[in-house]
């Protein structure tokens, strides 16, 4: 091809590209949504996922689909968020689904139930084990659509003013704890309290509660719990892999063009992976700082683990007998959990156990 012919062909191609881009952009409607998070801005990993979702949706749509995130309390409070999304006050929310077990215990599954799935298993359940379909069938009855949008990983068991050695030490203990865990531990004598994340420290400081759980070292250090409760217990058996859910008003979700639904799905999927990666990267150093600063790290006694495991299974059987929504999700969830731990026992546990022992040997 001669030089003049090449330049003419190139100029035609550039002109076509210049025309095509606006045409594509113009085919995408301008949409502006408000997203209310269930978390304060100070918890940058939890609240930050809402900013991650908004960022990637805007960039991928050339700013034609804009989502403005708000922290808990700026539009609605943490415990009012699901209703606000359902009734259309806001189009979208990002929070822990188990905050709404008062409406129906089935809301617990996407976040965590005591002695449930670990984070990888939770993803497997939601994305490829039928979990998302089951949950959205349930959510639709509350005018909601949901998908994973974060995971904290396995959580810590929380901060206690006094050492916990036996089940009897839980009796009468007032503890900030979320989801169904409060109902399980209430069977062992504990008195559960529902308190948003930003209000936990003053409650501990004033003695309104005797203990509190949140997430893990990175967040707990930021919230300063070690200053008012010295005993730090593990594991948080009620949150083996706490997932954060993106809730959408069902009508607003259905009205979106397919391309925007895809953008949200991809952005929420990235936020899901990104949140746990941040916690996994930041928790080790935070735990070292907490312990070096005087936090007394303790495992829950085996007696408490065994008693809570039995209490949880008793509760689940009772819920299955009286709540059809719960039973419909719990039975396949339980079967899936059994299969997952069969596999994890073979490969994952064996590998991790060796590496942990090798590290201890130096």
C-alpha positions as CSV (number, residue, x, y, z in Angstrom):
1,X,0.0,0.0,0.0
2,X,1.3,3.5,-0.9
3,X,1.9,6.0,1.9
4,X,-0.9,8.3,0.7
5,X,-3.4,5.4,0.5
6,X,-2.4,4.2,4.0
7,X,-2.9,7.7,5.5
8,X,-6.3,8.1,3.8
9,X,-7.4,4.6,5.2
10,X,-6.1,5.5,8.7
11,X,-8.0,8.8,8.7
12,X,-11.2,7.1,7.7
13,X,-10.7,4.6,10.6
14,X,-10.1,7.4,13.1
15,X,-13.2,9.2,11.9
16,X,-15.3,6.1,12.3
17,X,-14.0,5.6,15.8
18,X,-14.7,9.2,16.8
19,X,-18.3,8.8,15.6
20,X,-18.8,5.3,17.1
21,X,-17.8,6.2,20.7
22,X,-20.5,8.9,21.2
23,X,-23.0,6.7,19.6
24,X,-22.3,3.9,22.0
25,X,-22.3,6.3,25.0
26,X,-25.6,7.8,23.9
27,X,-27.2,4.3,23.8
28,X,-26.5,4.0,27.6
29,X,-29.0,6.0,29.7
30,X,-27.9,8.3,32.4
31,X,-28.8,6.7,35.8
32,X,-28.1,8.2,39.2
33,X,-28.5,6.1,42.3
34,X,-27.9,6.5,46.0
35,X,-26.2,3.7,48.0
36,X,-26.5,3.6,51.7
37,X,-23.8,1.6,53.6
38,X,-24.5,-0.1,56.9
39,X,-21.1,1.1,58.1
40,X,-19.3,4.3,59.1
41,X,-16.6,5.9,56.9
42,X,-14.0,5.3,59.6
43,X,-14.3,1.5,58.8
44,X,-12.5,2.0,55.5
45,X,-12.5,-1.7,54.6
46,X,-16.2,-2.3,55.1
47,X,-17.5,1.1,54.0
48,X,-14.8,1.3,51.4
49,X,-16.4,-1.6,49.4
50,X,-19.3,0.8,48.6
51,X,-16.8,3.3,47.1
52,X,-15.2,0.5,45.1
53,X,-18.5,-0.5,43.6
54,X,-19.4,3.1,42.7
55,X,-16.0,3.8,41.2
56,X,-16.0,0.8,38.8
57,X,-19.6,1.3,37.7
58,X,-18.9,4.9,36.9
59,X,-15.7,4.3,35.1
60,X,-17.1,1.4,33.1
61,X,-20.1,3.4,31.9
62,X,-18.2,6.6,31.1
63,X,-20.0,8.2,34.1
64,X,-23.4,7.6,32.7
65,X,-24.3,5.2,35.6
66,X,-23.4,7.1,38.8
67,X,-23.8,5.7,42.3
68,X,-23.3,8.0,45.2
69,X,-22.3,6.2,48.5
70,X,-23.5,7.4,51.9
71,X,-22.3,6.2,55.3
72,X,-24.5,4.7,57.9
73,X,-26.8,7.4,59.4
74,X,-26.3,9.9,56.6
75,X,-29.6,8.8,55.0
76,X,-30.8,5.9,57.1
77,X,-29.4,4.0,60.0
78,X,-27.8,0.6,59.8
79,X,-30.9,-1.4,61.0
80,X,-33.3,0.6,58.8
81,X,-31.3,0.0,55.6
82,X,-33.2,-3.0,54.2
83,X,-36.5,-1.3,54.6
84,X,-35.2,1.9,52.9
85,X,-34.1,-0.1,49.9
86,X,-37.3,-2.2,49.8
87,X,-39.6,0.9,49.9
88,X,-37.5,2.8,47.3
89,X,-36.1,5.5,49.7
90,X,-32.7,4.5,48.2
91,X,-32.0,2.3,45.3
92,X,-29.2,0.3,46.8
93,X,-27.6,-0.7,50.1
94,X,-24.5,-2.4,51.2
95,X,-24.5,-4.2,54.6
96,X,-24.6,-7.4,56.6
97,X,-27.9,-9.2,55.7
98,X,-28.0,-10.8,59.2
99,X,-28.9,-7.5,60.8
100,X,-32.5,-8.2,59.7
101,X,-33.0,-11.6,61.3
102,X,-35.8,-9.9,63.3
103,X,-37.8,-9.8,60.1
104,X,-37.0,-13.4,59.3
105,X,-34.0,-15.6,60.5
106,X,-33.5,-16.6,56.8
107,X,-31.8,-13.2,56.4
108,X,-28.8,-14.6,58.3
109,X,-27.6,-17.0,55.6
110,X,-25.9,-14.5,53.2
111,X,-23.8,-13.1,56.0
112,X,-23.2,-16.1,58.3
113,X,-24.9,-18.5,60.7
114,X,-23.0,-19.9,63.7
115,X,-20.9,-22.9,62.6
116,X,-21.6,-22.2,58.9
117,X,-19.3,-21.9,55.9
118,X,-15.9,-20.4,55.7
119,X,-15.2,-17.6,53.1
120,X,-14.3,-19.8,50.1
121,X,-17.1,-22.2,50.8
122,X,-19.5,-19.2,51.1
123,X,-18.4,-18.0,47.6
124,X,-18.8,-21.6,46.3
125,X,-22.3,-21.8,47.8
126,X,-23.5,-18.4,46.5
127,X,-22.0,-18.5,43.0
128,X,-22.1,-22.2,42.2
129,X,-24.1,-24.0,44.9
130,X,-27.5,-22.5,44.3
131,X,-27.2,-20.1,47.2
132,X,-27.7,-16.8,45.3
133,X,-30.8,-18.2,43.5
134,X,-32.3,-19.4,46.8
135,X,-31.6,-16.1,48.6
136,X,-33.0,-14.0,45.8
137,X,-36.2,-16.1,45.7
138,X,-36.5,-15.2,49.4
139,X,-35.4,-11.5,49.0
140,X,-38.0,-11.0,46.3
141,X,-40.7,-11.4,48.9
142,X,-39.2,-8.3,50.6
143,X,-38.9,-6.4,47.3
144,X,-35.1,-6.9,47.3
145,X,-32.4,-8.3,45.0
146,X,-29.0,-9.2,46.4
147,X,-25.5,-10.4,45.6
148,X,-22.2,-10.8,47.4
149,X,-20.2,-7.6,47.8
150,X,-17.5,-8.3,50.4
151,X,-16.3,-10.8,52.9
152,X,-14.4,-10.3,56.2
153,X,-13.0,-13.8,56.4
154,X,-13.3,-15.7,59.6
155,X,-13.9,-13.3,62.4
156,X,-12.5,-13.0,65.9
157,X,-14.6,-13.9,69.0
158,X,-14.5,-10.5,70.5
159,X,-13.4,-8.5,73.5
160,X,-14.3,-9.4,77.0
161,X,-13.8,-7.5,80.3
162,X,-13.2,-10.7,82.1
163,X,-11.6,-14.0,81.3
164,X,-14.1,-16.7,80.0
165,X,-13.2,-20.2,81.2
166,X,-16.5,-22.1,81.3
167,X,-20.1,-21.9,80.0
168,X,-21.1,-20.6,83.4
169,X,-19.0,-17.5,82.8
170,X,-21.3,-16.5,80.0
171,X,-24.4,-16.4,82.2
172,X,-25.7,-12.9,82.6
173,X,-22.9,-11.5,80.4
174,X,-24.2,-8.6,78.2
175,X,-22.5,-8.8,74.8
176,X,-22.8,-6.9,71.6
177,X,-23.3,-9.6,69.0
178,X,-25.0,-9.8,65.6
179,X,-27.2,-12.2,63.6
180,X,-28.3,-15.5,65.0
181,X,-25.3,-15.8,67.3
182,X,-27.1,-13.9,70.0
183,X,-30.0,-16.4,69.9
184,X,-27.5,-19.3,70.1
185,X,-25.5,-17.9,73.0
186,X,-28.6,-16.8,74.8
187,X,-29.3,-20.5,75.2
188,X,-26.0,-20.6,77.2
189,X,-27.1,-17.7,79.4
190,X,-25.5,-14.7,77.5
191,X,-27.6,-11.5,77.1
192,X,-27.2,-10.4,73.4
193,X,-27.3,-6.7,72.5
194,X,-27.7,-5.2,69.0
195,X,-25.4,-2.1,68.6
196,X,-24.1,-0.5,65.4
197,X,-20.3,-0.6,64.9
198,X,-19.8,3.1,65.6
199,X,-21.5,2.8,69.0
200,X,-19.8,-0.2,70.4
201,X,-16.8,1.5,72.0
202,X,-18.8,3.9,74.2
203,X,-21.0,1.0,75.3
204,X,-18.0,-1.0,76.3
205,X,-16.4,2.0,78.0
206,X,-19.5,2.9,80.0
207,X,-20.1,-0.8,81.0
208,X,-23.4,-0.9,79.1
209,X,-22.1,-4.2,77.7
210,X,-19.5,-6.5,79.2
211,X,-18.2,-7.8,75.8
212,X,-18.4,-7.0,72.1
213,X,-17.5,-8.6,68.9
214,X,-16.9,-6.8,65.6
215,X,-14.7,-8.2,62.8
216,X,-11.0,-8.7,63.5
217,X,-7.7,-7.1,64.4
218,X,-7.6,-4.4,61.7
219,X,-11.1,-3.0,62.5
220,X,-10.9,-3.7,66.2
221,X,-7.7,-1.8,66.6
222,X,-9.2,1.2,64.8
223,X,-12.2,1.1,67.1
224,X,-10.0,0.9,70.2
225,X,-11.7,-2.0,71.9
226,X,-8.4,-3.1,73.5
227,X,-8.4,0.0,75.6
228,X,-11.6,-1.0,77.5
229,X,-11.7,-4.8,77.4
230,X,-8.4,-6.7,77.7
231,X,-9.3,-10.3,76.8
232,X,-9.4,-11.0,73.0
233,X,-11.0,-14.3,72.1
234,X,-11.0,-16.5,69.0
235,X,-12.5,-17.8,66.8
236,X,-15.7,-16.0,66.0
237,X,-17.5,-19.3,65.4
238,X,-20.7,-17.5,64.5
239,X,-19.0,-15.9,61.5
240,X,-16.8,-18.4,59.8
241,X,-16.9,-16.2,56.7
242,X,-19.1,-13.1,57.0
243,X,-20.3,-11.9,53.6
244,X,-21.4,-8.4,53.0
245,X,-24.5,-8.1,50.7
246,X,-25.3,-5.5,48.1
247,X,-29.1,-5.0,48.2
248,X,-31.0,-3.5,45.3
249,X,-34.6,-2.3,45.2
250,X,-36.2,-5.1,43.1
251,X,-38.1,-2.7,40.7
252,X,-35.0,-0.5,40.2
253,X,-32.9,-3.6,39.5
254,X,-35.3,-4.9,37.0
255,X,-35.5,-1.6,35.2
256,X,-31.7,-1.5,34.6
257,X,-30.4,-2.2,31.1
258,X,-28.7,-5.5,30.8
259,X,-25.3,-3.8,30.4
260,X,-25.7,-2.0,33.8
261,X,-26.7,-5.2,35.5
262,X,-23.5,-6.7,34.2
263,X,-21.5,-3.7,35.5
264,X,-23.0,-4.0,38.9
265,X,-22.4,-7.8,39.0
266,X,-18.8,-7.3,38.0
267,X,-18.2,-4.4,40.4
268,X,-19.8,-6.3,43.4
269,X,-17.8,-9.4,42.5
270,X,-14.5,-7.3,42.6
271,X,-15.6,-5.7,45.9
272,X,-16.2,-9.2,47.3
273,X,-12.7,-10.4,46.5
274,X,-11.0,-7.0,47.4
275,X,-12.5,-6.8,50.9
276,X,-11.2,-10.1,52.1
277,X,-7.8,-9.5,50.4
278,X,-7.5,-6.2,52.4
279,X,-8.4,-7.9,55.7
280,X,-6.0,-10.8,55.0
281,X,-3.2,-8.3,54.2
282,X,-3.9,-6.0,57.2
283,X,-4.9,-8.3,60.0
284,X,-1.6,-9.9,60.8
285,X,0.2,-6.6,61.6
286,X,-2.8,-5.3,63.5
287,X,-2.9,-8.5,65.6
288,X,0.8,-8.1,66.5
289,X,0.3,-4.5,67.5
290,X,-2.7,-5.4,69.7
291,X,-0.9,-8.2,71.5
292,X,2.3,-6.1,72.0
293,X,0.0,-3.4,73.4
294,X,-1.3,-5.6,76.1
295,X,-4.3,-7.5,74.5
296,X,-4.6,-10.9,76.0
297,X,-5.2,-13.4,73.2
298,X,-7.3,-16.4,74.3
299,X,-8.9,-19.3,72.5
300,X,-12.5,-20.1,73.5
301,X,-12.5,-23.1,75.8
302,X,-13.5,-26.4,74.1
303,X,-16.5,-26.6,76.5
304,X,-17.9,-23.4,75.1
305,X,-17.4,-24.4,71.5
306,X,-19.1,-27.8,72.0
307,X,-22.0,-26.2,73.9
308,X,-22.5,-23.5,71.3
309,X,-22.4,-26.0,68.5
310,X,-25.1,-28.1,70.1
311,X,-27.2,-25.0,70.8
312,X,-26.9,-23.8,67.2
313,X,-28.0,-27.1,65.8
314,X,-30.9,-27.3,68.2
315,X,-32.0,-23.8,67.1
316,X,-31.7,-24.7,63.4
317,X,-33.9,-27.8,63.9
318,X,-36.5,-25.7,65.7
319,X,-36.5,-23.0,63.0
320,X,-36.8,-25.7,60.3
321,X,-39.9,-27.1,62.1
322,X,-41.7,-23.7,62.1
323,X,-40.3,-21.6,59.3
324,X,-40.7,-22.8,55.8
325,X,-38.4,-20.1,54.3
326,X,-35.6,-21.1,56.7
327,X,-36.0,-24.8,56.0
328,X,-35.9,-24.3,52.2
329,X,-32.5,-22.7,52.4
330,X,-31.1,-24.6,55.4
331,X,-31.5,-28.1,54.1
332,X,-29.4,-27.6,50.9
333,X,-27.0,-25.3,52.8
334,X,-26.3,-28.0,55.4
335,X,-25.8,-30.6,52.7
336,X,-23.4,-28.3,50.8
337,X,-21.5,-27.6,54.0
338,X,-21.0,-31.3,54.6
339,X,-19.6,-31.9,51.2
340,X,-17.3,-28.8,51.4
341,X,-15.7,-29.9,54.6
342,X,-15.1,-33.4,53.2
343,X,-13.0,-31.7,50.5
344,X,-11.3,-29.2,52.8
345,X,-10.3,-32.0,55.2
346,X,-8.5,-33.7,52.3
347,X,-6.5,-30.9,50.8
348,X,-6.9,-27.5,52.5
349,X,-6.7,-28.5,56.1
350,X,-3.8,-30.9,55.6
351,X,-1.8,-28.2,53.7
352,X,-2.6,-25.4,56.2
353,X,-1.9,-27.7,59.2
354,X,1.6,-28.6,57.9
355,X,2.4,-24.9,57.1
356,X,1.3,-23.7,60.5
357,X,3.4,-26.3,62.2
358,X,6.4,-25.6,60.0
359,X,6.1,-21.9,60.8
360,X,6.0,-22.7,64.5
361,X,9.2,-24.7,64.1
362,X,10.9,-21.8,62.5
